Amino acid sequence: MLEAACREAQDVLLDQTFFTVDAGTFTQFQALLDKPLPPTDKLRRLLKTKAPWEQ
């Protein structure tokens, strides 16, 4: 029960992350999202790795 409550609390907190940036930084951020990285072995390993809160 406690483990489930902690896991749910982590999910709630992770969903509430908020940060602000100026317009120029946001434009750069959007450009990076629109241009994904080329697939590499290192990237594949990273994407297969579970997040700490999922372990």
C-alpha positions as a printed Julia matrix, in Angstrom:
55×3 Matrix{Float64}:
  0.0    0.0     0.0
  2.76   2.42    0.96
  4.73   1.6    -2.2
  1.69   2.28   -4.38
  1.04   5.59   -2.61
  4.68   6.66   -3.07
  4.61   5.7    -6.74
  1.4    7.68   -7.28
  2.85  10.69   -5.46
  5.92  10.59   -7.69
  3.72  10.47  -10.8
  1.72  13.47   -9.61
  4.85  15.5    -8.87
  6.49  14.59  -12.15
  3.39  15.69  -14.04
  3.48  19.1   -12.34
  6.96  20.15  -13.43
  6.83  23.69  -14.81
  9.57  25.97  -16.03
  9.71  29.21  -17.97
 12.09  30.36  -20.69
 12.33  33.41  -22.91
 10.96  33.34  -26.47
 14.37  32.77  -28.08
 15.16  29.79  -25.87
 11.72  28.33  -26.5
 12.21  28.67  -30.27
 15.55  26.83  -30.0
 13.9   24.15  -27.87
 11.13  23.65  -30.43
 13.7   23.41  -33.23
 15.51  20.65  -31.33
 12.25  18.76  -30.84
 11.42  19.08  -34.53
 14.82  17.72  -35.55
 15.28  14.4   -33.75
 18.7   12.91  -33.2
 19.91  10.26  -35.64
 19.54   6.76  -34.21
 22.71   5.48  -32.56
 23.49   2.56  -30.27
 23.92   4.95  -27.36
 20.52   6.55  -28.01
 18.84   3.13  -28.35
 20.32   2.08  -24.99
 19.13   5.3   -23.38
 15.59   4.88  -24.69
 15.45   1.28  -23.45
 16.61   2.25  -19.95
 13.84   2.53  -17.37
 13.5    5.78  -15.49
 14.51   5.59  -11.81
 10.88   5.87  -10.7
  9.9    2.92  -12.92
 12.38   0.47  -11.39
